[in-house]
Amino acid sequence: MTLHIEIDRDTEKRLANFAKATGQEIDTLASKILKQGIDAKENNERECIEDEKSWQACEKGEYVSNDRVMDWLESWGKIDELPCPTMK
């Protein structure tokens, strides 16, 4: 697919300099950068959705208390090590 976009002169210079420094063609580099940007935005959106679901679960009381986690961590390496706590 061919896509034409307008970029400001500063970005154009930076892209050209980076392409030259890395031995890549400008269009190849721009394509890689665009893909990385889209990947990052998609990952961020997934994380935001996951965070919202986690927050909703917490508001419903679905969480492991800090005391239970601390008891578990403090038991590490002991003969009577506790199992990893789970939500009740």
C-alpha positions as CSV (number, residue, x, y, z in Angstrom):
1,M,0.0,0.0,0.0
2,T,1.2,3.5,-0.8
3,L,0.4,6.3,1.6
4,H,1.2,9.9,1.2
5,I,1.5,12.0,4.4
6,E,2.7,15.5,5.1
7,I,5.2,16.1,7.8
8,D,6.8,19.3,9.1
9,R,10.4,20.2,8.0
10,D,11.9,19.4,11.4
11,T,10.5,15.9,11.3
12,E,11.5,15.4,7.7
13,K,15.1,16.4,8.6
14,R,15.2,14.1,11.6
15,L,13.8,11.2,9.6
16,A,16.4,11.7,6.9
17,N,19.2,12.0,9.4
18,F,18.1,8.9,11.2
19,A,17.7,7.0,8.0
20,K,21.2,8.0,6.9
21,A,22.7,7.1,10.3
22,T,21.1,3.7,10.3
23,G,21.7,2.9,6.6
24,Q,18.0,2.6,5.8
25,E,15.8,4.1,3.0
26,I,13.5,6.9,4.3
27,D,10.3,5.1,3.3
28,T,11.4,1.8,4.9
29,L,12.3,3.6,8.1
30,A,9.1,5.6,8.1
31,S,7.1,2.5,7.6
32,K,8.8,0.8,10.6
33,I,8.3,3.8,12.8
34,L,4.7,4.0,11.9
35,K,4.2,0.3,12.6
36,Q,5.9,0.7,16.0
37,G,3.7,3.7,16.8
38,I,0.5,1.8,16.0
39,D,1.7,-1.2,18.0
40,A,2.4,1.0,21.0
41,K,-1.0,2.7,20.7
42,E,-2.8,-0.6,20.4
43,N,-0.9,-2.0,23.4
44,N,-1.7,1.1,25.4
45,E,-5.4,0.8,24.6
46,R,-5.4,-2.9,25.6
47,E,-3.7,-2.0,28.9
48,C,-6.3,0.8,29.6
49,I,-9.1,-1.7,29.0
50,E,-7.5,-4.2,31.3
51,D,-6.8,-1.6,33.9
52,E,-10.5,-0.5,33.8
53,K,-11.6,-4.1,34.2
54,S,-9.2,-4.6,37.2
55,W,-10.5,-1.4,38.8
56,Q,-14.1,-2.5,38.4
57,A,-13.2,-5.8,40.1
58,C,-11.5,-4.0,42.9
59,E,-14.6,-1.9,43.5
60,K,-16.6,-5.1,43.7
61,G,-14.3,-6.3,46.4
62,E,-12.4,-8.8,44.1
63,Y,-8.8,-8.4,45.3
64,V,-6.2,-9.9,47.5
65,S,-5.5,-7.8,50.6
66,N,-2.1,-6.3,51.3
67,D,-2.0,-8.2,54.6
68,R,-2.4,-11.5,52.9
69,V,0.2,-10.7,50.3
70,M,2.7,-9.5,52.9
71,D,2.1,-12.7,55.0
72,W,2.8,-14.8,51.9
73,L,5.9,-12.8,51.0
74,E,7.2,-13.0,54.6
75,S,6.8,-16.8,54.5
76,W,9.1,-17.3,51.5
77,G,12.0,-19.6,52.2
78,K,10.5,-20.9,55.4
79,I,9.5,-24.5,56.1
80,D,5.8,-23.5,56.4
81,E,5.8,-21.3,53.3
82,L,2.3,-20.1,52.5
83,P,0.7,-20.7,49.1
84,C,0.2,-17.7,46.8
85,P,-3.0,-15.9,48.0
86,T,-6.0,-15.8,45.7
87,M,-9.1,-13.7,45.7
88,K,-11.9,-14.9,48.0
